[in-house]
Amino acid sequence: MSNKKIIKRTFKSCHGGCGVPVTAQNGATTYIEGDPESFTRGTLCAKGLASIQKVSNHNRLKYPIKRS
């Protein structure tokens, strides 16, 4: 059984603060698009469109690294 949800968020990694509906399935982000009800009328910059790759990258740190 898939647990699919669409959550409305604001993308804050650039200057705009665009509205973004995020589709999450089983706790993982699966799709990001621009919100047509936002001031950008459904468009996103390249950084916004690529943010799903940033979040789900296998090289991303998932916990703080302690110096030895």
CHARMM-style PDB file with segment names, atoms N, HN, CA, C and O in Angstrom:
ATOM      1  N   MET     1       0.841  -1.177   0.000  1.00  0.00      PROA
ATOM      2  CA  MET     1       0.000   0.000   0.000  1.00  0.00      PROA
ATOM      3  C   MET     1       0.888   1.244   0.000  1.00  0.00      PROA
ATOM      4  O   MET     1       1.759   1.381   0.859  1.00  0.00      PROA
ATOM      5  N   SER     2       0.678   2.138  -0.945  1.00  0.00      PROA
ATOM      6  HN  SER     2      -0.029   2.026  -1.643  1.00  0.00      PROA
ATOM      7  CA  SER     2       1.479   3.362  -1.001  1.00  0.00      PROA
ATOM      8  C   SER     2       0.781   4.471  -0.215  1.00  0.00      PROA
ATOM      9  O   SER     2      -0.442   4.606  -0.231  1.00  0.00      PROA
ATOM     10  N   ASN     3       1.583   5.231   0.452  1.00  0.00      PROA
ATOM     11  HN  ASN     3       2.576   5.121   0.465  1.00  0.00      PROA
ATOM     12  CA  ASN     3       1.098   6.333   1.262  1.00  0.00      PROA
ATOM     13  C   ASN     3       1.504   7.628   0.565  1.00  0.00      PROA
ATOM     14  O   ASN     3       2.494   8.249   0.950  1.00  0.00      PROA
ATOM     15  N   LYS     4       0.750   8.046  -0.461  1.00  0.00      PROA
ATOM     16  HN  LYS     4      -0.055   7.541  -0.774  1.00  0.00      PROA
ATOM     17  CA  LYS     4       1.087   9.196  -1.292  1.00  0.00      PROA
ATOM     18  C   LYS     4       0.390  10.453  -0.774  1.00  0.00      PROA
ATOM     19  O   LYS     4      -0.827  10.463  -0.586  1.00  0.00      PROA
ATOM     20  N   LYS     5       1.188  11.538  -0.540  1.00  0.00      PROA
ATOM     21  HN  LYS     5       2.176  11.530  -0.694  1.00  0.00      PROA
ATOM     22  CA  LYS     5       0.648  12.797  -0.061  1.00  0.00      PROA
ATOM     23  C   LYS     5       1.219  13.942  -0.882  1.00  0.00      PROA
ATOM     24  O   LYS     5       2.365  13.882  -1.326  1.00  0.00      PROA
ATOM     25  N   ILE     6       0.425  14.979  -1.084  1.00  0.00      PROA
ATOM     26  HN  ILE     6      -0.507  15.028  -0.724  1.00  0.00      PROA
ATOM     27  CA  ILE     6       0.906  16.218  -1.697  1.00  0.00      PROA
ATOM     28  C   ILE     6       0.892  17.290  -0.622  1.00  0.00      PROA
ATOM     29  O   ILE     6      -0.146  17.583  -0.030  1.00  0.00      PROA
ATOM     30  N   ILE     7       2.067  17.876  -0.376  1.00  0.00      PROA
ATOM     31  HN  ILE     7       2.911  17.639  -0.857  1.00  0.00      PROA
ATOM     32  CA  ILE     7       2.248  18.850   0.683  1.00  0.00      PROA
ATOM     33  C   ILE     7       2.672  20.168   0.047  1.00  0.00      PROA
ATOM     34  O   ILE     7       3.618  20.194  -0.741  1.00  0.00      PROA
ATOM     35  N   LYS     8       1.990  21.261   0.374  1.00  0.00      PROA
ATOM     36  HN  LYS     8       1.222  21.240   1.014  1.00  0.00      PROA
ATOM     37  CA  LYS     8       2.364  22.574  -0.159  1.00  0.00      PROA
ATOM     38  C   LYS     8       3.442  23.182   0.730  1.00  0.00      PROA
ATOM     39  O   LYS     8       3.276  23.294   1.944  1.00  0.00      PROA
ATOM     40  N   ARG     9       4.550  23.571   0.104  1.00  0.00      PROA
ATOM     41  HN  ARG     9       4.685  23.480  -0.882  1.00  0.00      PROA
ATOM     42  CA  ARG     9       5.681  24.165   0.803  1.00  0.00      PROA
ATOM     43  C   ARG     9       6.130  25.428   0.074  1.00  0.00      PROA
ATOM     44  O   ARG     9       5.642  25.743  -1.011  1.00  0.00      PROA
ATOM     45  N   THR    10       7.058  26.136   0.685  1.00  0.00      PROA
ATOM     46  HN  THR    10       7.454  25.880   1.567  1.00  0.00      PROA
ATOM     47  CA  THR    10       7.692  27.293   0.072  1.00  0.00      PROA
ATOM     48  C   THR    10       9.158  26.976  -0.127  1.00  0.00      PROA
ATOM     49  O   THR    10       9.851  26.594   0.816  1.00  0.00      PROA
ATOM     50  N   PHE    11       9.633  27.135  -1.354  1.00  0.00      PROA
ATOM     51  HN  PHE    11       9.070  27.446  -2.120  1.00  0.00      PROA
ATOM     52  CA  PHE    11      11.033  26.860  -1.685  1.00  0.00      PROA
ATOM     53  C   PHE    11      11.858  28.072  -1.303  1.00  0.00      PROA
ATOM     54  O   PHE    11      11.627  29.165  -1.821  1.00  0.00      PROA
ATOM     55  N   LYS    12      12.821  27.898  -0.400  1.00  0.00      PROA
ATOM     56  HN  LYS    12      13.009  27.010   0.021  1.00  0.00      PROA
ATOM     57  CA  LYS    12      13.588  29.022   0.135  1.00  0.00      PROA
ATOM     58  C   LYS    12      15.079  28.958  -0.198  1.00  0.00      PROA
ATOM     59  O   LYS    12      15.862  29.662   0.439  1.00  0.00      PROA
ATOM     60  N   SER    13      15.499  28.154  -1.158  1.00  0.00      PROA
ATOM     61  HN  SER    13      14.863  27.583  -1.676  1.00  0.00      PROA
ATOM     62  CA  SER    13      16.924  28.068  -1.473  1.00  0.00      PROA
ATOM     63  C   SER    13      17.392  29.166  -2.416  1.00  0.00      PROA
ATOM     64  O   SER    13      18.595  29.298  -2.642  1.00  0.00      PROA
ATOM     65  N   CYS    14      16.501  29.941  -2.962  1.00  0.00      PROA
ATOM     66  HN  CYS    14      15.524  29.834  -2.778  1.00  0.00      PROA
ATOM     67  CA  CYS    14      16.882  31.079  -3.791  1.00  0.00      PROA
ATOM     68  C   CYS    14      16.117  32.314  -3.295  1.00  0.00      PROA
ATOM     69  O   CYS    14      15.456  32.251  -2.258  1.00  0.00      PROA
ATOM     70  N   HSD    15      16.196  33.395  -3.997  1.00  0.00      PROA
ATOM     71  HN  HSD    15      16.733  33.446  -4.839  1.00  0.00      PROA
ATOM     72  CA  HSD    15      15.619  34.653  -3.525  1.00  0.00      PROA
ATOM     73  C   HSD    15      14.093  34.721  -3.613  1.00  0.00      PROA
ATOM     74  O   HSD    15      13.484  35.558  -2.947  1.00  0.00      PROA
ATOM     75  N   GLY    16      13.475  33.877  -4.403  1.00  0.00      PROA
ATOM     76  HN  GLY    16      13.970  33.197  -4.944  1.00  0.00      PROA
ATOM     77  CA  GLY    16      12.057  34.028  -4.702  1.00  0.00      PROA
ATOM     78  C   GLY    16      11.083  33.602  -3.629  1.00  0.00      PROA
ATOM     79  O   GLY    16      10.151  34.345  -3.323  1.00  0.00      PROA
ATOM     80  N   GLY    17      11.265  32.448  -3.055  1.00  0.00      PROA
ATOM     81  HN  GLY    17      12.023  31.845  -3.303  1.00  0.00      PROA
ATOM     82  CA  GLY    17      10.290  31.913  -2.123  1.00  0.00      PROA
ATOM     83  C   GLY    17       9.058  31.399  -2.838  1.00  0.00      PROA
ATOM     84  O   GLY    17       7.932  31.711  -2.451  1.00  0.00      PROA
ATOM     85  N   CYS    18       9.269  30.609  -3.881  1.00  0.00      PROA
ATOM     86  HN  CYS    18      10.184  30.355  -4.196  1.00  0.00      PROA
ATOM     87  CA  CYS    18       8.187  30.104  -4.727  1.00  0.00      PROA
ATOM     88  C   CYS    18       7.337  29.059  -4.005  1.00  0.00      PROA
ATOM     89  O   CYS    18       7.839  28.319  -3.158  1.00  0.00      PROA
ATOM     90  N   GLY    19       6.066  29.004  -4.340  1.00  0.00      PROA
ATOM     91  HN  GLY    19       5.658  29.605  -5.028  1.00  0.00      PROA
ATOM     92  CA  GLY    19       5.191  27.961  -3.822  1.00  0.00      PROA
ATOM     93  C   GLY    19       5.463  26.654  -4.542  1.00  0.00      PROA
ATOM     94  O   GLY    19       5.571  26.625  -5.768  1.00  0.00      PROA
ATOM     95  N   VAL    20       5.574  25.574  -3.784  1.00  0.00      PROA
ATOM     96  HN  VAL    20       5.487  25.597  -2.788  1.00  0.00      PROA
ATOM     97  CA  VAL    20       5.946  24.282  -4.350  1.00  0.00      PROA
ATOM     98  C   VAL    20       5.087  23.173  -3.748  1.00  0.00      PROA
ATOM     99  O   VAL    20       5.180  22.915  -2.548  1.00  0.00      PROA
ATOM    100  N   PRO    21       4.243  22.505  -4.561  1.00  0.00      PROA
ATOM    101  CA  PRO    21       3.612  21.287  -4.061  1.00  0.00      PROA
ATOM    102  C   PRO    21       4.589  20.117  -4.178  1.00  0.00      PROA
ATOM    103  O   PRO    21       5.090  19.822  -5.263  1.00  0.00      PROA
ATOM    104  N   VAL    22       4.847  19.466  -3.069  1.00  0.00      PROA
ATOM    105  HN  VAL    22       4.440  19.705  -2.187  1.00  0.00      PROA
ATOM    106  CA  VAL    22       5.790  18.349  -3.017  1.00  0.00      PROA
ATOM    107  C   VAL    22       4.998  17.057  -2.872  1.00  0.00      PROA
ATOM    108  O   VAL    22       4.156  16.935  -1.982  1.00  0.00      PROA
ATOM    109  N   THR    23       5.269  16.091  -3.747  1.00  0.00      PROA
ATOM    110  HN  THR    23       5.953  16.190  -4.469  1.00  0.00      PROA
ATOM    111  CA  THR    23       4.629  14.786  -3.657  1.00  0.00      PROA
ATOM    112  C   THR    23       5.560  13.854  -2.896  1.00  0.00      PROA
ATOM    113  O   THR    23       6.714  13.663  -3.280  1.00  0.00      PROA
ATOM    114  N   ALA    24       5.054  13.279  -1.821  1.00  0.00      PROA
ATOM    115  HN  ALA    24       4.117  13.434  -1.509  1.00  0.00      PROA
ATOM    116  CA  ALA    24       5.834  12.348  -1.005  1.00  0.00      PROA
ATOM    117  C   ALA    24       5.119  11.005  -0.981  1.00  0.00      PROA
ATOM    118  O   ALA    24       3.898  10.932  -0.844  1.00  0.00      PROA
ATOM    119  N   GLN    25       5.902   9.952  -1.117  1.00  0.00      PROA
ATOM    120  HN  GLN    25       6.894  10.011  -1.229  1.00  0.00      PROA
ATOM    121  CA  GLN    25       5.349   8.612  -1.083  1.00  0.00      PROA
ATOM    122  C   GLN    25       6.197   7.762  -0.149  1.00  0.00      PROA
ATOM    123  O   GLN    25       7.407   7.636  -0.338  1.00  0.00      PROA
ATOM    124  N   ASN    26       5.562   7.187   0.849  1.00  0.00      PROA
ATOM    125  HN  ASN    26       4.579   7.289   1.002  1.00  0.00      PROA
ATOM    126  CA  ASN    26       6.230   6.369   1.857  1.00  0.00      PROA
ATOM    127  C   ASN    26       7.375   7.114   2.533  1.00  0.00      PROA
ATOM    128  O   ASN    26       8.419   6.524   2.812  1.00  0.00      PROA
ATOM    129  N   GLY    27       7.188   8.395   2.797  1.00  0.00      PROA
ATOM    130  HN  GLY    27       6.339   8.873   2.571  1.00  0.00      PROA
ATOM    131  CA  GLY    27       8.174   9.182   3.513  1.00  0.00      PROA
ATOM    132  C   GLY    27       9.295   9.753   2.668  1.00  0.00      PROA
ATOM    133  O   GLY    27      10.167  10.432   3.210  1.00  0.00      PROA
ATOM    134  N   ALA    28       9.316   9.508   1.363  1.00  0.00      PROA
ATOM    135  HN  ALA    28       8.608   8.956   0.922  1.00  0.00      PROA
ATOM    136  CA  ALA    28      10.362  10.015   0.481  1.00  0.00      PROA
ATOM    137  C   ALA    28       9.756  10.967  -0.552  1.00  0.00      PROA
ATOM    138  O   ALA    28       8.654  10.731  -1.046  1.00  0.00      PROA
ATOM    139  N   THR    29      10.468  12.026  -0.870  1.00  0.00      PROA
ATOM    140  HN  THR    29      11.363  12.218  -0.468  1.00  0.00      PROA
ATOM    141  CA  THR    29      10.017  12.979  -1.881  1.00  0.00      PROA
ATOM    142  C   THR    29      10.152  12.347  -3.254  1.00  0.00      PROA
ATOM    143  O   THR    29      11.224  11.865  -3.621  1.00  0.00      PROA
ATOM    144  N   THR    30       9.063  12.349  -4.012  1.00  0.00      PROA
ATOM    145  HN  THR    30       8.193  12.741  -3.714  1.00  0.00      PROA
ATOM    146  CA  THR    30       9.086  11.724  -5.333  1.00  0.00      PROA
ATOM    147  C   THR    30       8.915  12.710  -6.475  1.00  0.00      PROA
ATOM    148  O   THR    30       9.325  12.419  -7.599  1.00  0.00      PROA
ATOM    149  N   TYR    31       8.314  13.883  -6.217  1.00  0.00      PROA
ATOM    150  HN  TYR    31       7.982  14.120  -5.304  1.00  0.00      PROA
ATOM    151  CA  TYR    31       8.060  14.829  -7.301  1.00  0.00      PROA
ATOM    152  C   TYR    31       7.920  16.240  -6.748  1.00  0.00      PROA
ATOM    153  O   TYR    31       7.286  16.450  -5.714  1.00  0.00      PROA
ATOM    154  N   ILE    32       8.523  17.215  -7.451  1.00  0.00      PROA
ATOM    155  HN  ILE    32       9.037  17.044  -8.291  1.00  0.00      PROA
ATOM    156  CA  ILE    32       8.418  18.623  -7.083  1.00  0.00      PROA
ATOM    157  C   ILE    32       8.016  19.393  -8.335  1.00  0.00      PROA
ATOM    158  O   ILE    32       8.555  19.163  -9.417  1.00  0.00      PROA
ATOM    159  N   GLU    33       7.064  20.308  -8.176  1.00  0.00      PROA
ATOM    160  HN  GLU    33       6.627  20.495  -7.296  1.00  0.00      PROA
ATOM    161  CA  GLU    33       6.633  21.129  -9.305  1.00  0.00      PROA
ATOM    162  C   GLU    33       6.294  22.524  -8.796  1.00  0.00      PROA
ATOM    163  O   GLU    33       6.211  22.746  -7.588  1.00  0.00      PROA
ATOM    164  N   GLY    34       6.100  23.459  -9.716  1.00  0.00      PROA
ATOM    165  HN  GLY    34       6.167  23.278 -10.697  1.00  0.00      PROA
ATOM    166  CA  GLY    34       5.702  24.803  -9.337  1.00  0.00      PROA
ATOM    167  C   GLY    34       4.215  24.870  -9.041  1.00  0.00      PROA
ATOM    168  O   GLY    34       3.423  24.149  -9.648  1.00  0.00      PROA
ATOM    169  N   ASP    35       3.838  25.727  -8.116  1.00  0.00      PROA
ATOM    170  HN  ASP    35       4.481  26.313  -7.622  1.00  0.00      PROA
ATOM    171  CA  ASP    35       2.435  25.888  -7.732  1.00  0.00      PROA
ATOM    172  C   ASP    35       1.772  26.944  -8.615  1.00  0.00      PROA
ATOM    173  O   ASP    35       2.202  28.098  -8.606  1.00  0.00      PROA
ATOM    174  N   PRO    36       0.732  26.582  -9.379  1.00  0.00      PROA
ATOM    175  CA  PRO    36       0.058  27.564 -10.234  1.00  0.00      PROA
ATOM    176  C   PRO    36      -0.630  28.678  -9.443  1.00  0.00      PROA
ATOM    177  O   PRO    36      -0.925  29.733 -10.004  1.00  0.00      PROA
ATOM    178  N   GLU    37      -0.889  28.464  -8.155  1.00  0.00      PROA
ATOM    179  HN  GLU    37      -0.649  27.607  -7.699  1.00  0.00      PROA
ATOM    180  CA  GLU    37      -1.517  29.484  -7.315  1.00  0.00      PROA
ATOM    181  C   GLU    37      -0.491  30.438  -6.696  1.00  0.00      PROA
ATOM    182  O   GLU    37      -0.867  31.419  -6.054  1.00  0.00      PROA
ATOM    183  N   SER    38       0.812  30.153  -6.885  1.00  0.00      PROA
ATOM    184  HN  SER    38       1.118  29.356  -7.406  1.00  0.00      PROA
ATOM    185  CA  SER    38       1.874  30.989  -6.347  1.00  0.00      PROA
ATOM    186  C   SER    38       2.072  32.220  -7.231  1.00  0.00      PROA
ATOM    187  O   SER    38       1.531  32.286  -8.335  1.00  0.00      PROA
ATOM    188  N   PHE    39       2.844  33.193  -6.747  1.00  0.00      PROA
ATOM    189  HN  PHE    39       3.283  33.140  -5.850  1.00  0.00      PROA
ATOM    190  CA  PHE    39       3.084  34.402  -7.533  1.00  0.00      PROA
ATOM    191  C   PHE    39       3.899  34.125  -8.796  1.00  0.00      PROA
ATOM    192  O   PHE    39       3.911  34.949  -9.710  1.00  0.00      PROA
ATOM    193  N   THR    40       4.578  32.981  -8.860  1.00  0.00      PROA
ATOM    194  HN  THR    40       4.568  32.312  -8.117  1.00  0.00      PROA
ATOM    195  CA  THR    40       5.358  32.620 -10.049  1.00  0.00      PROA
ATOM    196  C   THR    40       4.519  31.872 -11.083  1.00  0.00      PROA
ATOM    197  O   THR    40       5.011  31.522 -12.156  1.00  0.00      PROA
ATOM    198  N   ARG    41       3.261  31.633 -10.758  1.00  0.00      PROA
ATOM    199  HN  ARG    41       2.861  31.918  -9.887  1.00  0.00      PROA
ATOM    200  CA  ARG    41       2.291  30.983 -11.657  1.00  0.00      PROA
ATOM    201  C   ARG    41       2.752  29.618 -12.151  1.00  0.00      PROA
ATOM    202  O   ARG    41       2.559  29.285 -13.320  1.00  0.00      PROA
ATOM    203  N   GLY    42       3.353  28.835 -11.282  1.00  0.00      PROA
ATOM    204  HN  GLY    42       3.510  29.105 -10.332  1.00  0.00      PROA
ATOM    205  CA  GLY    42       3.688  27.457 -11.620  1.00  0.00      PROA
ATOM    206  C   GLY    42       5.076  27.233 -12.168  1.00  0.00      PROA
ATOM    207  O   GLY    42       5.432  26.096 -12.479  1.00  0.00      PROA
ATOM    208  N   THR    43       5.878  28.282 -12.299  1.00  0.00      PROA
ATOM    209  HN  THR    43       5.589  29.206 -12.047  1.00  0.00      PROA
ATOM    210  CA  THR    43       7.239  28.093 -12.798  1.00  0.00      PROA
ATOM    211  C   THR    43       8.205  27.947 -11.629  1.00  0.00      PROA
ATOM    212  O   THR    43       7.960  28.447 -10.532  1.00  0.00      PROA
ATOM    213  N   LEU    44       9.302  27.255 -11.888  1.00  0.00      PROA
ATOM    214  HN  LEU    44       9.501  26.848 -12.780  1.00  0.00      PROA
ATOM    215  CA  LEU    44      10.377  27.114 -10.909  1.00  0.00      PROA
ATOM    216  C   LEU    44      11.713  27.346 -11.603  1.00  0.00      PROA
ATOM    217  O   LEU    44      11.853  27.076 -12.796  1.00  0.00      PROA
ATOM    218  N   CYS    45      12.689  27.844 -10.860  1.00  0.00      PROA
ATOM    219  HN  CYS    45      12.576  28.063  -9.891  1.00  0.00      PROA
ATOM    220  CA  CYS    45      14.033  28.003 -11.399  1.00  0.00      PROA
ATOM    221  C   CYS    45      14.706  26.635 -11.469  1.00  0.00      PROA
ATOM    222  O   CYS    45      14.165  25.646 -10.976  1.00  0.00      PROA
ATOM    223  N   ALA    46      15.877  26.581 -12.078  1.00  0.00      PROA
ATOM    224  HN  ALA    46      16.318  27.385 -12.479  1.00  0.00      PROA
ATOM    225  CA  ALA    46      16.615  25.323 -12.211  1.00  0.00      PROA
ATOM    226  C   ALA    46      16.990  24.748 -10.849  1.00  0.00      PROA
ATOM    227  O   ALA    46      17.001  23.531 -10.665  1.00  0.00      PROA
ATOM    228  N   LYS    47      17.295  25.624  -9.901  1.00  0.00      PROA
ATOM    229  HN  LYS    47      17.286  26.613 -10.050  1.00  0.00      PROA
ATOM    230  CA  LYS    47      17.644  25.166  -8.547  1.00  0.00      PROA
ATOM    231  C   LYS    47      16.446  24.488  -7.883  1.00  0.00      PROA
ATOM    232  O   LYS    47      16.596  23.481  -7.191  1.00  0.00      PROA
ATOM    233  N   GLY    48      15.270  25.046  -8.098  1.00  0.00      PROA
ATOM    234  HN  GLY    48      15.148  25.864  -8.660  1.00  0.00      PROA
ATOM    235  CA  GLY    48      14.064  24.456  -7.530  1.00  0.00      PROA
ATOM    236  C   GLY    48      13.737  23.108  -8.151  1.00  0.00      PROA
ATOM    237  O   GLY    48      13.361  22.170  -7.449  1.00  0.00      PROA
ATOM    238  N   LEU    49      13.881  23.012  -9.467  1.00  0.00      PROA
ATOM    239  HN  LEU    49      14.186  23.775 -10.037  1.00  0.00      PROA
ATOM    240  CA  LEU    49      13.599  21.751 -10.151  1.00  0.00      PROA
ATOM    241  C   LEU    49      14.605  20.668  -9.784  1.00  0.00      PROA
ATOM    242  O   LEU    49      14.257  19.487  -9.757  1.00  0.00      PROA
ATOM    243  N   ALA    50      15.847  21.052  -9.501  1.00  0.00      PROA
ATOM    244  HN  ALA    50      16.130  22.011  -9.523  1.00  0.00      PROA
ATOM    245  CA  ALA    50      16.886  20.076  -9.164  1.00  0.00      PROA
ATOM    246  C   ALA    50      16.929  19.747  -7.677  1.00  0.00      PROA
ATOM    247  O   ALA    50      17.731  18.910  -7.263  1.00  0.00      PROA
ATOM    248  N   SER    51      16.091  20.382  -6.866  1.00  0.00      PROA
ATOM    249  HN  SER    51      15.439  21.061  -7.202  1.00  0.00      PROA
ATOM    250  CA  SER    51      16.169  20.175  -5.418  1.00  0.00      PROA
ATOM    251  C   SER    51      15.839  18.740  -5.009  1.00  0.00      PROA
ATOM    252  O   SER    51      16.316  18.283  -3.970  1.00  0.00      PROA
ATOM    253  N   ILE    52      15.049  18.026  -5.781  1.00  0.00      PROA
ATOM    254  HN  ILE    52      14.661  18.398  -6.624  1.00  0.00      PROA
ATOM    255  CA  ILE    52      14.760  16.634  -5.445  1.00  0.00      PROA
ATOM    256  C   ILE    52      16.023  15.782  -5.553  1.00  0.00      PROA
ATOM    257  O   ILE    52      16.192  14.827  -4.796  1.00  0.00      PROA
ATOM    258  N   GLN    53      16.906  16.122  -6.486  1.00  0.00      PROA
ATOM    259  HN  GLN    53      16.768  16.899  -7.101  1.00  0.00      PROA
ATOM    260  CA  GLN    53      18.174  15.400  -6.616  1.00  0.00      PROA
ATOM    261  C   GLN    53      19.087  15.704  -5.438  1.00  0.00      PROA
ATOM    262  O   GLN    53      19.838  14.838  -4.991  1.00  0.00      PROA
ATOM    263  N   LYS    54      19.026  16.927  -4.938  1.00  0.00      PROA
ATOM    264  HN  LYS    54      18.416  17.631  -5.302  1.00  0.00      PROA
ATOM    265  CA  LYS    54      19.832  17.318  -3.787  1.00  0.00      PROA
ATOM    266  C   LYS    54      19.392  16.571  -2.530  1.00  0.00      PROA
ATOM    267  O   LYS    54      20.228  16.129  -1.741  1.00  0.00      PROA
ATOM    268  N   VAL    55      18.098  16.432  -2.349  1.00  0.00      PROA
ATOM    269  HN  VAL    55      17.419  16.791  -2.991  1.00  0.00      PROA
ATOM    270  CA  VAL    55      17.567  15.781  -1.149  1.00  0.00      PROA
ATOM    271  C   VAL    55      17.799  14.272  -1.173  1.00  0.00      PROA
ATOM    272  O   VAL    55      18.106  13.674  -0.142  1.00  0.00      PROA
ATOM    273  N   SER    56      17.653  13.658  -2.344  1.00  0.00      PROA
ATOM    274  HN  SER    56      17.403  14.144  -3.182  1.00  0.00      PROA
ATOM    275  CA  SER    56      17.737  12.198  -2.411  1.00  0.00      PROA
ATOM    276  C   SER    56      19.099  11.685  -2.863  1.00  0.00      PROA
ATOM    277  O   SER    56      19.224  10.510  -3.205  1.00  0.00      PROA
ATOM    278  N   ASN    57      20.122  12.538  -2.873  1.00  0.00      PROA
ATOM    279  HN  ASN    57      20.020  13.493  -2.595  1.00  0.00      PROA
ATOM    280  CA  ASN    57      21.454  12.123  -3.289  1.00  0.00      PROA
ATOM    281  C   ASN    57      22.058  11.165  -2.264  1.00  0.00      PROA
ATOM    282  O   ASN    57      22.009  11.432  -1.064  1.00  0.00      PROA
ATOM    283  N   HSD    58      22.623  10.061  -2.727  1.00  0.00      PROA
ATOM    284  HN  HSD    58      22.663   9.845  -3.702  1.00  0.00      PROA
ATOM    285  CA  HSD    58      23.181   9.071  -1.801  1.00  0.00      PROA
ATOM    286  C   HSD    58      24.466   9.566  -1.136  1.00  0.00      PROA
ATOM    287  O   HSD    58      24.891   8.976  -0.142  1.00  0.00      PROA
ATOM    288  N   ASN    59      25.102  10.628  -1.647  1.00  0.00      PROA
ATOM    289  HN  ASN    59      24.757  11.107  -2.454  1.00  0.00      PROA
ATOM    290  CA  ASN    59      26.306  11.193  -1.033  1.00  0.00      PROA
ATOM    291  C   ASN    59      25.987  12.261   0.013  1.00  0.00      PROA
ATOM    292  O   ASN    59      26.901  12.781   0.653  1.00  0.00      PROA
ATOM    293  N   ARG    60      24.727  12.592   0.195  1.00  0.00      PROA
ATOM    294  HN  ARG    60      23.985  12.170  -0.326  1.00  0.00      PROA
ATOM    295  CA  ARG    60      24.331  13.619   1.149  1.00  0.00      PROA
ATOM    296  C   ARG    60      24.568  13.148   2.580  1.00  0.00      PROA
ATOM    297  O   ARG    60      24.282  12.000   2.920  1.00  0.00      PROA
ATOM    298  N   LEU    61      25.090  14.036   3.408  1.00  0.00      PROA
ATOM    299  HN  LEU    61      25.323  14.968   3.132  1.00  0.00      PROA
ATOM    300  CA  LEU    61      25.307  13.702   4.816  1.00  0.00      PROA
ATOM    301  C   LEU    61      23.967  13.623   5.527  1.00  0.00      PROA
ATOM    302  O   LEU    61      23.117  14.499   5.367  1.00  0.00      PROA
ATOM    303  N   LYS    62      23.787  12.593   6.295  1.00  0.00      PROA
ATOM    304  HN  LYS    62      24.477  11.881   6.425  1.00  0.00      PROA
ATOM    305  CA  LYS    62      22.522  12.390   6.998  1.00  0.00      PROA
ATOM    306  C   LYS    62      22.648  12.590   8.500  1.00  0.00      PROA
ATOM    307  O   LYS    62      21.652  12.557   9.224  1.00  0.00      PROA
ATOM    308  N   TYR    63      23.856  12.795   8.960  1.00  0.00      PROA
ATOM    309  HN  TYR    63      24.665  12.821   8.372  1.00  0.00      PROA
ATOM    310  CA  TYR    63      24.106  13.031  10.376  1.00  0.00      PROA
ATOM    311  C   TYR    63      25.386  13.848  10.513  1.00  0.00      PROA
ATOM    312  O   TYR    63      26.210  13.835   9.598  1.00  0.00      PROA
ATOM    313  N   PRO    64      25.582  14.559  11.623  1.00  0.00      PROA
ATOM    314  CA  PRO    64      26.798  15.353  11.804  1.00  0.00      PROA
ATOM    315  C   PRO    64      28.036  14.462  11.891  1.00  0.00      PROA
ATOM    316  O   PRO    64      27.990  13.362  12.442  1.00  0.00      PROA
ATOM    317  N   ILE    65      29.111  14.946  11.350  1.00  0.00      PROA
ATOM    318  HN  ILE    65      29.147  15.840  10.903  1.00  0.00      PROA
ATOM    319  CA  ILE    65      30.374  14.209  11.413  1.00  0.00      PROA
ATOM    320  C   ILE    65      31.204  14.795  12.553  1.00  0.00      PROA
ATOM    321  O   ILE    65      31.373  16.010  12.654  1.00  0.00      PROA
ATOM    322  N   LYS    66      31.711  13.924  13.396  1.00  0.00      PROA
ATOM    323  HN  LYS    66      31.575  12.937  13.314  1.00  0.00      PROA
ATOM    324  CA  LYS    66      32.507  14.346  14.538  1.00  0.00      PROA
ATOM    325  C   LYS    66      33.982  14.239  14.181  1.00  0.00      PROA
ATOM    326  O   LYS    66      34.444  13.209  13.691  1.00  0.00      PROA
ATOM    327  N   ARG    67      34.714  15.322  14.435  1.00  0.00      PROA
ATOM    328  HN  ARG    67      34.339  16.159  14.833  1.00  0.00      PROA
ATOM    329  CA  ARG    67      36.154  15.294  14.192  1.00  0.00      PROA
ATOM    330  C   ARG    67      36.843  14.430  15.227  1.00  0.00      PROA
ATOM    331  O   ARG    67      36.487  14.426  16.406  1.00  0.00      PROA
ATOM    332  N   SER    68      37.832  13.702  14.758  1.00  0.00      PROA
ATOM    333  HN  SER    68      38.121  13.704  13.800  1.00  0.00      PROA
ATOM    334  CA  SER    68      38.566  12.853  15.712  1.00  0.00      PROA
ATOM    335  C   SER    68      39.937  13.432  15.970  1.00  0.00      PROA
ATOM    336  OT1 SER    68      40.710  12.867  16.743  1.00  0.00      PROA
TER     337      SER     68
END
